[in-house]
Amino acid sequence: MATTRAKATNKDADPQSGAPDLTADIRQLREDIARLADDLRKTGSRSVSRAQQAARESAEDLRGSAEEWQDDVAKTVREKPFTALALAVGVGWLLAMMTRR
């Protein structure tokens, strides 16, 4: 217990004795923060890259589905032109009625 009091009184008596320790702690803290910021930047870049890749893949899938749907509609119109014409007239008439009001 006496040694603890002696250490406490020594620190109180010489305020400059803790300065090198504090400077080293601040330097270490700055290095840790810089390292953390770098890790966060890298993680963010990877997340953005993954999101871009997922968006590209989704767009390609959507484009493929739209092309298939377009081909199916074109085939149906070629096979049943009168039915397609009647459907187009009916949809046009409905839209005209809806927008008239």
Secondary structure by P-SEA (a helix, b strand, c coil): caaaaaaaaaaaaccccaaaaaaaaaaaaaaaaaaaaaaaaaaaaaaaaaaaaaaaaaaaaaaaaaaaaaaaaaaaaaacaaaaaaaaaaaaaaaaaaacc
